[in-house]
Amino acid sequence: MHYLLLVCAICILNACQAKTTSADMNTKDRGIIEAVEKNQLPVVEAALKKGADVNTADQHKRSLLLIATHANNLEMATLLVAHGANVNQQDQIKDSPFLYAGAAGFTGLVKLFLEHGARFDLFNRYNGTALIPACERGHVDVVKILANTKNFPIDHVNRLGWTALMEAVVLGNGSQKYVTVVQLLVDAGCNIQIPDHDGVTALQHARSRGYTAIAAVLEKASERNGKE
């Protein structure tokens, strides 16, 4: 009985200490988080020079850099990475500054993060790369950059069983920007034969949806490769 009381007392003490530490941390970090949200560059820079943690995160584990990325704030992001911000730090839903910038089509930020250590082996909540949602949403400029970045996994398959090419076809609408995305992927050497979980290829999906221009791009690539 005494042992159980002692264990309970220790647990309560530890919980109180953890709560106090968390509160102190929130108080300390709240200022720089709000400064980033309000785009107060001088305030953020001064805080960093005084030793504030550049990888501070909010209650959702969104880093300062991810907060700046959400706002497509290139100037703030540049300041943060200059002070060592981690472009790969993921929040509670596995977004990182690099992954989010790619998905959102923020070309300037994508370039910045590639220059500051963007990793290609960290994936979003769908187990996808930055390229896959960029293709889904038709972000042509981002696709052009990533598809032609050395060692980028252009044929990575996400949790849905789809590559970047597959998402451009299946989740796109067949318009000109998606034709351009498909052409960029083909020119970058993507494997057009990778099927979905049902064994259907991107070309077959394009044909079934009546996306004749996309189908033409893929048919031409198939002919070059000697495959249908």
C-alpha positions in Angstrom: 0.0 0.0 0.0 2.8 2.4 1.0 4.6 1.4 -2.2 1.6 2.3 -4.4 1.2 5.6 -2.6 4.9 6.4 -3.2 4.5 5.5 -6.9 1.4 7.7 -7.3 3.2 10.6 -5.6 6.2 10.3 -7.9 3.9 10.2 -11.0 2.0 13.3 -9.8 5.3 15.1 -9.1 6.7 14.2 -12.5 3.5 15.4 -14.2 3.5 18.7 -12.4 7.2 19.2 -13.4 6.5 18.4 -17.0 3.5 20.7 -17.0 5.6 23.6 -15.5 8.4 22.9 -18.0 5.9 23.0 -20.9 4.4 26.2 -19.7 7.8 27.8 -19.3 8.7 26.7 -22.8 5.5 28.0 -24.3 6.0 31.4 -22.6 9.6 31.6 -23.9 8.8 30.5 -27.4 5.5 32.3 -28.0 7.1 35.6 -28.7 9.3 34.4 -31.6 6.4 32.3 -33.0 4.1 35.3 -33.0 6.8 37.4 -34.6 7.2 35.0 -37.4 3.4 34.8 -37.9 3.3 38.6 -38.0 6.3 38.9 -40.3 8.3 40.9 -37.8 11.7 40.3 -39.4 13.7 42.6 -37.0 12.1 41.0 -33.9 12.9 37.5 -35.2 16.4 38.4 -36.1 17.1 40.0 -32.7 15.7 37.0 -30.9 17.8 34.6 -32.9 20.9 36.6 -32.3 20.1 36.4 -28.5 20.1 32.6 -28.7 16.4 31.8 -29.5 16.0 28.3 -31.0 15.6 28.7 -34.7 13.8 25.3 -34.8 11.2 26.3 -32.2 7.8 24.7 -32.9 4.2 25.5 -31.9 1.7 23.2 -30.3 1.1 21.5 -33.6 4.9 20.9 -34.0 5.0 23.5 -36.8 8.5 24.9 -36.8 9.1 28.6 -37.4 10.2 27.8 -40.9 7.1 25.8 -41.6 5.0 28.7 -40.3 6.8 31.0 -42.7 6.4 28.5 -45.5 2.6 28.4 -44.9 2.6 32.1 -45.6 4.9 31.7 -48.6 7.1 34.2 -46.8 10.4 33.9 -48.7 12.1 36.7 -46.9 11.4 35.3 -43.4 12.3 31.8 -44.6 15.6 33.1 -46.0 16.4 34.7 -42.6 15.6 31.5 -40.7 17.6 29.1 -42.9 20.5 31.6 -42.7 20.4 30.9 -38.9 20.3 27.1 -39.5 16.6 26.3 -39.6 15.9 22.7 -40.5 14.1 22.5 -43.9 13.1 18.9 -43.1 11.6 19.3 -39.7 8.1 17.7 -39.8 5.0 18.7 -37.8 2.4 16.4 -36.3 0.9 15.6 -39.7 4.4 15.0 -41.3 4.5 18.3 -43.3 8.0 19.8 -43.5 8.9 23.1 -45.0 10.2 21.4 -48.1 7.3 19.0 -48.5 4.7 21.8 -48.0 6.4 24.2 -50.4 6.4 21.6 -53.1 2.7 20.7 -52.6 1.7 24.4 -52.5 3.7 25.3 -55.6 5.9 27.8 -53.8 8.8 27.8 -56.3 11.1 30.3 -54.5 10.9 28.3 -51.3 11.4 25.0 -53.1 14.6 26.4 -54.6 15.7 27.8 -51.2 15.2 24.5 -49.4 17.0 22.5 -52.1 20.0 24.8 -51.5 19.8 24.1 -47.7 19.7 20.4 -47.4 16.2 19.3 -48.5 16.0 15.5 -48.0 14.3 13.2 -50.5 13.8 10.3 -48.2 11.3 11.9 -45.9 7.7 11.6 -46.9 4.4 13.3 -46.1 1.4 11.6 -44.4 0.5 9.9 -47.7 4.1 8.5 -47.9 4.6 10.9 -50.9 7.4 13.2 -52.0 7.2 16.9 -52.6 6.8 16.2 -56.4 3.7 14.0 -56.2 1.2 16.7 -54.9 2.9 19.2 -57.1 2.0 17.1 -60.1 -1.5 16.5 -58.7 -2.1 20.2 -58.5 -0.4 21.1 -61.7 2.4 23.3 -60.3 4.4 23.3 -63.5 7.4 25.3 -62.3 7.9 23.2 -59.2 7.6 20.0 -61.2 10.2 21.3 -63.6 12.6 21.9 -60.8 12.1 18.7 -58.9 11.9 16.4 -61.9 15.2 17.6 -63.0 16.9 17.6 -59.6 19.7 15.1 -59.3 18.8 12.0 -57.4 15.2 13.0 -56.8 13.0 9.9 -56.6 10.8 10.8 -59.6 9.2 7.3 -59.6 8.4 7.0 -55.9 5.1 5.3 -55.2 3.0 6.7 -52.4 0.5 4.9 -50.0 -2.2 5.1 -52.7 0.0 3.2 -55.1 0.5 6.2 -57.3 3.6 7.8 -58.8 3.8 11.5 -59.6 2.9 10.7 -63.2 -0.1 8.7 -62.1 -1.4 11.5 -59.9 -1.0 14.0 -62.7 -3.3 11.9 -64.8 -5.7 10.4 -62.3 -6.2 13.6 -60.2 -5.6 16.2 -62.9 -8.3 17.3 -65.3 -6.4 16.8 -68.6 -5.9 20.5 -69.2 -2.8 22.1 -70.7 -0.9 22.5 -67.4 -1.3 18.7 -66.8 -0.1 18.0 -70.3 2.9 20.1 -69.6 3.5 18.3 -66.2 3.3 14.9 -67.9 5.7 16.0 -70.7 8.1 17.3 -68.0 8.1 14.0 -66.2 8.5 12.0 -69.4 11.4 14.3 -70.5 13.0 13.8 -67.1 12.9 10.0 -67.6 10.1 8.8 -65.4 8.9 5.2 -65.8 5.6 5.4 -67.5 4.9 1.7 -67.1 4.4 1.7 -63.3 0.8 0.8 -62.8 -1.5 1.5 -59.9 -2.7 -1.1 -57.4 -5.2 -2.4 -60.0 -2.5 -2.9 -62.7 -3.7 0.1 -64.7 -1.0 2.3 -66.3 -1.1 6.1 -66.6 -1.6 5.8 -70.4 -4.6 3.5 -69.8 -6.1 6.0 -67.3 -5.5 8.9 -69.8 -7.3 7.0 -72.6 -10.2 6.0 -70.4 -10.7 9.7 -69.3 -10.4 11.0 -72.8 -7.3 13.0 -72.1 -6.1 12.8 -75.7 -3.2 15.2 -75.4 -1.7 13.4 -72.3 -2.3 10.1 -74.0 -0.4 11.3 -77.1 2.6 12.3 -74.9 2.6 8.9 -73.2 2.1 7.0 -76.5 5.0 8.7 -78.0 7.2 7.8 -75.0 6.0 4.2 -75.2 6.9 4.0 -78.9 10.4 5.3 -78.1 10.8 2.7 -75.4 9.3 0.0 -77.7 6.4 -0.6 -75.3 2.7 0.0 -75.3 
